[in-house]
Amino acid sequence: MRENKKNKLSIILILLALSLTIMIFFLYANNKNNDKPAISSPKVSHEETKYENINVYTKEEWGDDQRSLLYVSYPVTENKIINLELEKKSQLFIDEYKNMAANNEIAYQDYLKETGEAPVSLITEYIQHFDISFTTEKYLLFIFDQYRSTGGTGSANSVSLLFNRITGEELALSNLFSKDNYLEELSSRSRKILNERMNKEADELEFSNEAAKLEWRERGLEQIDSGTKPVTDNFNSLIISENRELVIVFDKYQVGPGSDGVVTVKIPLSDISAILSEDLRNIFDISQKEEEDPSDEKETIDNPPLSTVDCSVDKCVALTFDDGPSVYTNKLLDILKEKNVKASFFVLGRSAKIQADTIKRIFKEGHVIGNHSWDHKNLTKLSEPEIEKQIADSDRLIKEITGYEMTLLRPPYGSYKKLVQESTDKAIILWNIDPEDWKVKDAEIVSTRMSEAEAGSIILAHDIYPSTIEAIPQVIENLKQKGLKFVTINELFAPEKVGKGQALRYRPY
Ligand code: ZN
């Protein structure tokens, strides 16, 4: 084992040295673009790695006047079948380079002829490095990093190759796993990590307004979603690190903007022991966790039962929050929890998608979730199918996250007409107390206005403004002093069931 570590260190050093050589070449090429003689004969070298029986084959080739560069390295093992395969794969890369360099050279000469000037960006660079992820008597796992640049921006991708070291057979990466559903597992885990990373980044970045932030996150989320779909192509680059982690390498542009470059996600092998192949578990000495009961895996969330408040007798008031969830919603939930107050949240589908965990929390802590459309379109300006889509998309998402089927609709801007009423089987919940918190953004004014509520009132507020959240503790104090009890919309109208197309502003006493 110790020998093995030394070996790994050595290969890293060798690769480092190779990278340095390349960098020096680049510097040289950039600085001495005009007076350096053309090198067209390829340099080929064989170096030993400290892995037993694994050598490095390196080929480096500059085109005329250094307008193209090929650098290829790949391992040479004791197994001829493996070597042939690696050679073949590398040759494909080399052929692609030659084609590209030739085409670029033609374009270069054309441009020169037409304009009398040399184009600056028509440079072809093809670079392939490899790394050894792990070796055993039976397995070899290599990772190839390939970089292609044809002027302007370059693209980088990496792909892992797994071989049976004895037979030389190339094996699918699925051989590292014991379960057919391993892709789903890798997908959901990397999605979670990438989403968290993005949310953190969103909090650190400066946005001109909340909408711009939402937009940014939505775009990011879509990219993560598509780049981590559970298909083999999305998970074709896997490394097993010395720290016993599975490292998933996502290509440039796969799960984020090009500026992110290649993105990696690390998962400790012990966390995914249930899906690892027996061989892998043995190699890395990882014990298999108890088979999880699949019914436990799917988190089921309970919405606590409604309170015992009877609004036909007690004086009730309903706090409602629109347009969330937002980055401030958790703070609001903390306050409501501390004061033991239940509220109703009319959420946007597109925000709920980004903050699914917040939705879970709202539901878990006994609040009611209502539909506020997918992305805050004025429903009265839409066709019937569009209205239905706005409502149904949100319904589906909330059901997916919580298992709950929403029964309340608050149309954006409170705008509805007959068509909206006919398009939904939900009750339309409006309000009779509007602090205009979106306009004043002042906790004290908002608190004073909300505190005007009486028995039966429905109070409108928005959990997307910090000033609104700040007002809530005082509002709760003031209204409790008036002898009012805080209830959800469902409780407010109980025992009557509110239903299809009914529009309600308050509970009459
Ligand atoms: Zn709204």
Residues whose N, C-alpha, C, O or C-beta is under 5 A from the ligand:
A	BS01	ZN	D322 D323 P412 Y413
